Amino acid sequence: MTRISRPHFRLAFAICALLSTLLLAACGGTSPASSDHVTLTFGWWSNGPQHDQEFAKWAESFTKTHPNITIKSEFLPFGDYFTKLQTTAAAGKAYDVIGQCSCNVAPYYANQQMVDLSTFSDFKASTSDIDPGAVQTDTYNGHPYGMPLGVAARVIGYNKALFAAAGIAEPDPTKPLTLSEFTQLAKKLTVVSNGKMTQAGLFTGLDQDASYLPEFFAENQGVSLFDNYVNPQKVTINSPAGIKALTDYQALWKQNIEPSIDDNSWQAGLAGLQSNRVAMTISGPWEFSQFDTSKYGVMPIPVSDAGKHMQRMTINSLSIYSGSQHKAEAWEFLKWAAQAPQQQQYAAFADTPVNKTAFANSNTIIKPASFYPTLQVEATNIRPYLLSSKTQLTTTITNILQDLIRGKISPTDAASQLEQQGNSVLAGN
């Protein structure tokens, strides 16, 4: 056997070490975290001064268990935040840890601008207590690019006084109405005087949402707008059942259930309920703390007439920028954020936690406590919202649906246009 001289042995060892380091780096950052002091930059969109302060304090508490890692947080208005993210991600200068809304993540995931978290050896163990639906929402083309943090579980908020004035009993907080029952309820709560709506049975403010409300009516007919809500390849609404769904969707405005989308005097959410002009609206944990439970209540989102849960939710997540110099340290932060104690703390000022243990023990944290049973119905059925790297898709779908709402086109024409124009966008034409 040929002996390797000491200088050649040292050279061979150094080359092997270098190759190992390069291979680990190429896999997304499975190298161990450094014991040297590291500052991680962290970005999120603003939800008001108090929320931002609590969020920053929560993130910075990571240092208590990781004293060599400092978190430097930045909060910007929603539009400004995602504009900056788009610019800095392309320029190689994005935050180490990036706050993500599933409503905007697809282009970053499709372009692999975020680290594939499955390259970390403990990814599966670190997500074992996370709701599988939330993990699936952050998975694009088979690769998980985000660590789910919270879910925007929508519910129906209602004005108790308007229900009482109409002689209608308050709804069960844990038993969803069917879509048909819900639309009939909204009709009874609508008031029209001298041809003008003075009280809306329902105002969602979602006429610019391309996939939320229309999908309810599609699934109620056993179809869907898309072949897949994560990276869709085809619009699938142009069928007799799809046309019936669009007809029922248009009826919300045609039958004076929702106010005109061109009347800007209406408000959605809690503000709508407080105006005493809106009987029911879409709400969620982000405004629960402001609810006066003596005046307002919540109920589950309606299910299909066949009893199928139909809600799709946005997930707020944490991703690691692929250009970060501190991937291993960033991964430590993501793992920490996903654990039950941190998730419960997060729930006190932000979203419904996606950690199953944290959610099961959030009845004393989510306020008002009386709303927790309704969240239990919604947040345990997480299904992905629309994720497409084709940024024009939402605009195209929205424009067609607004023409339908305004009565400019028929449901049949809308189905045809959605298919033709939507598939053209998806095909990259």
Backbone hydrogen bonds, N-H to C=O, Kabsch-Sander energy under -0.5 kcal/mol:
donor,donor_aa,acceptor,acceptor_aa,energy
5,S,3,R,-0.5
9,F,5,S,-2.5
10,R,6,R,-2.3
11,L,7,P,-2.0
12,A,8,H,-2.6
13,F,9,F,-2.5
14,A,10,R,-2.1
15,I,11,L,-2.3
16,C,12,A,-2.3
17,A,13,F,-2.3
18,L,14,A,-2.4
19,L,15,I,-2.6
20,S,16,C,-2.3
21,T,17,A,-2.1
22,L,18,L,-2.5
23,L,19,L,-2.4
24,L,20,S,-2.2
25,A,21,T,-2.3
26,A,22,L,-2.2
27,C,23,L,-1.1
28,G,25,A,-1.6
29,G,24,L,-1.5
30,T,24,L,-0.9
38,V,68,N,-3.0
40,L,38,V,-0.5
40,L,70,T,-3.2
41,T,39,T,-0.5
42,F,72,K,-2.7
43,G,97,V,-1.8
44,W,74,E,-2.0
46,S,76,L,-3.4
47,N,48,G,-0.6
52,D,48,G,-2.7
53,Q,49,P,-2.4
54,E,50,Q,-2.3
55,F,51,H,-2.6
56,A,52,D,-2.7
57,K,53,Q,-2.3
58,W,54,E,-2.3
59,A,55,F,-2.6
60,E,56,A,-2.7
61,S,57,K,-1.1
61,S,58,W,-0.5
62,F,59,A,-1.5
63,T,60,E,-1.5
64,K,61,S,-1.6
65,T,62,F,-1.2
66,H,62,F,-1.0
69,I,66,H,-2.4
70,T,38,V,-2.8
72,K,40,L,-3.1
72,K,70,T,-0.6
73,S,71,I,-0.7
74,E,42,F,-1.9
76,L,44,W,-1.5
81,Y,77,P,-3.2
82,F,78,F,-2.0
83,T,79,G,-1.8
84,K,80,D,-2.5
85,L,81,Y,-2.5
86,Q,82,F,-2.0
87,T,83,T,-2.0
88,T,84,K,-3.1
89,A,85,L,-2.5
90,A,86,Q,-1.3
91,A,87,T,-1.4
92,G,88,T,-0.7
92,G,89,A,-0.5
93,K,88,T,-3.0
94,A,88,T,-0.6
96,D,41,T,-0.5
97,V,41,T,-2.7
98,I,96,D,-0.5
98,I,319,S,-2.9
99,G,43,G,-2.0
99,G,97,V,-0.5
100,Q,317,S,-2.8
102,S,315,I,-2.2
104,N,101,C,-2.8
105,V,101,C,-0.8
108,Y,105,V,-0.9
109,Y,105,V,-2.2
110,A,106,A,-3.2
111,N,107,P,-1.7
112,Q,109,Y,-1.3
113,Q,108,Y,-2.6
114,M,108,Y,-0.6
115,V,320,I,-2.8
117,L,115,V,-0.9
117,L,144,P,-2.8
119,T,116,D,-1.9
120,F,117,L,-1.6
123,F,120,F,-1.9
126,S,122,D,-2.2
127,T,123,F,-1.2
128,S,125,A,-0.8
130,I,127,T,-1.5
131,D,354,V,-2.4
134,A,131,D,-0.9
135,V,131,D,-1.8
136,Q,132,P,-2.5
137,T,133,G,-1.5
138,D,134,A,-1.1
138,D,135,V,-0.5
139,T,136,Q,-1.6
140,Y,138,D,-0.5
140,Y,143,H,-2.8
143,H,140,Y,-1.7
145,Y,138,D,-2.3
145,Y,143,H,-0.7
146,G,138,D,-0.7
147,M,318,L,-3.2
149,L,316,N,-2.8
150,G,316,N,-2.0
151,V,352,T,-2.7
152,A,314,T,-2.5
153,A,151,V,-1.7
154,R,152,A,-0.9
155,V,283,S,-2.4
156,I,299,M,-2.7
157,G,155,V,-0.6
157,G,281,T,-2.4
158,Y,297,G,-2.5
159,N,279,A,-2.2
160,K,158,Y,-0.7
160,K,295,K,-2.6
161,A,295,K,-0.5
163,F,159,N,-1.6
164,A,160,K,-2.4
165,A,161,A,-2.5
166,A,162,L,-1.2
167,G,164,A,-1.4
168,I,163,F,-2.8
179,L,303,V,-1.6
182,F,178,T,-2.7
183,T,179,L,-2.4
184,Q,180,S,-1.9
185,L,181,E,-2.1
186,A,182,F,-2.4
187,K,183,T,-1.9
188,K,184,Q,-1.8
189,L,185,L,-1.2
190,T,186,A,-0.5
190,T,187,K,-1.2
191,V,199,Q,-2.6
193,S,196,K,-3.2
196,K,193,S,-1.7
198,T,191,V,-2.5
199,Q,191,V,-1.8
200,A,277,R,-3.0
201,G,199,Q,-0.5
202,L,257,I,-1.6
203,F,280,M,-2.1
209,D,206,L,-1.8
210,A,208,Q,-0.8
216,F,212,Y,-0.9
216,F,213,L,-0.8
217,F,213,L,-1.1
218,A,214,P,-1.9
219,E,215,E,-3.1
220,N,216,F,-1.8
221,Q,217,F,-0.7
221,Q,218,A,-1.2
222,G,219,E,-1.4
223,V,218,A,-2.4
227,D,234,K,-2.1
231,N,229,Y,-0.6
231,N,387,L,-3.6
236,T,225,L,-2.6
237,I,225,L,-0.6
239,S,237,I,-1.8
243,I,239,S,-2.9
244,K,240,P,-2.0
245,A,241,A,-2.0
246,L,242,G,-2.2
247,T,243,I,-2.0
248,D,244,K,-2.2
249,Y,245,A,-2.2
250,Q,246,L,-2.5
251,A,247,T,-1.4
252,L,248,D,-0.5
252,L,249,Y,-1.4
253,W,250,Q,-1.5
254,K,250,Q,-2.4
255,Q,251,A,-2.5
256,N,253,W,-1.4
257,I,252,L,-2.1
258,E,252,L,-3.2
263,D,260,S,-1.4
264,N,262,D,-0.8
266,W,263,D,-1.0
271,A,268,A,-0.5
272,G,268,A,-0.8
272,G,269,G,-0.7
273,L,269,G,-1.5
274,Q,270,L,-2.7
275,S,271,A,-1.1
276,N,273,L,-1.5
277,R,272,G,-0.9
278,V,272,G,-1.0
279,A,200,A,-2.9
279,A,277,R,-0.5
281,T,157,G,-2.2
282,I,203,F,-0.5
283,S,155,V,-2.7
287,E,284,G,-2.1
288,F,285,P,-0.7
289,S,285,P,-0.5
290,Q,287,E,-1.4
291,F,288,F,-2.1
293,T,291,F,-0.9
295,K,292,D,-2.3
296,Y,292,D,-2.3
297,G,158,Y,-1.9
299,M,156,I,-2.4
303,V,177,L,-2.4
304,S,308,K,-2.7
307,G,304,S,-2.2
313,M,383,R,-2.3
314,T,152,A,-0.5
316,N,150,G,-2.9
317,S,100,Q,-2.7
318,L,147,M,-2.0
319,S,98,I,-2.3
321,Y,96,D,-2.1
321,Y,319,S,-0.5
322,S,113,Q,-2.6
324,S,321,Y,-1.9
330,A,326,H,-2.4
331,W,327,K,-2.5
332,E,328,A,-1.6
333,F,329,E,-1.6
334,L,330,A,-2.2
335,K,331,W,-2.5
336,W,332,E,-2.1
337,A,333,F,-2.5
338,A,334,L,-1.3
339,Q,335,K,-0.6
339,Q,336,W,-1.2
343,Q,339,Q,-2.4
344,Q,340,A,-2.4
345,Q,341,P,-1.7
346,Y,342,Q,-2.4
347,A,343,Q,-2.0
348,A,344,Q,-0.8
348,A,345,Q,-0.8
349,F,346,Y,-1.5
350,A,346,Y,-1.7
352,T,151,V,-1.5
354,V,149,L,-0.9
356,K,129,D,-3.2
356,K,354,V,-0.5
359,F,355,N,-2.7
360,A,356,K,-2.2
361,N,357,T,-0.9
361,N,358,A,-0.7
362,S,359,F,-1.7
365,I,362,S,-1.3
366,I,362,S,-2.9
371,F,368,P,-1.9
372,Y,369,A,-1.2
374,T,371,F,-0.6
375,L,371,F,-1.7
376,Q,372,Y,-2.2
377,V,373,P,-1.1
378,E,374,T,-1.5
379,A,375,L,-3.3
380,T,376,Q,-0.5
381,N,378,E,-1.7
385,Y,313,M,-0.8
387,L,229,Y,-3.0
391,T,389,S,-1.4
393,L,390,K,-2.0
395,T,391,T,-0.6
396,T,392,Q,-2.6
397,I,393,L,-2.7
398,T,394,T,-2.7
399,N,395,T,-2.5
400,I,396,T,-1.7
401,L,397,I,-2.4
402,Q,398,T,-2.5
403,D,399,N,-1.7
404,L,400,I,-1.9
405,I,401,L,-2.6
406,R,402,Q,-2.3
407,G,404,L,-1.3
408,K,403,D,-2.4
409,I,403,D,-1.0
414,A,410,S,-2.8
415,A,411,P,-2.4
416,S,412,T,-1.9
417,Q,413,D,-2.8
418,L,414,A,-2.9
419,E,415,A,-2.0
420,Q,416,S,-2.7
421,Q,417,Q,-2.7
422,G,417,Q,-0.7
422,G,418,L,-1.4
423,N,419,E,-2.0
424,S,420,Q,-1.5
425,V,421,Q,-2.0
426,L,422,G,-2.4
427,A,423,N,-1.9
428,G,425,V,-1.3
429,N,424,S,-2.6
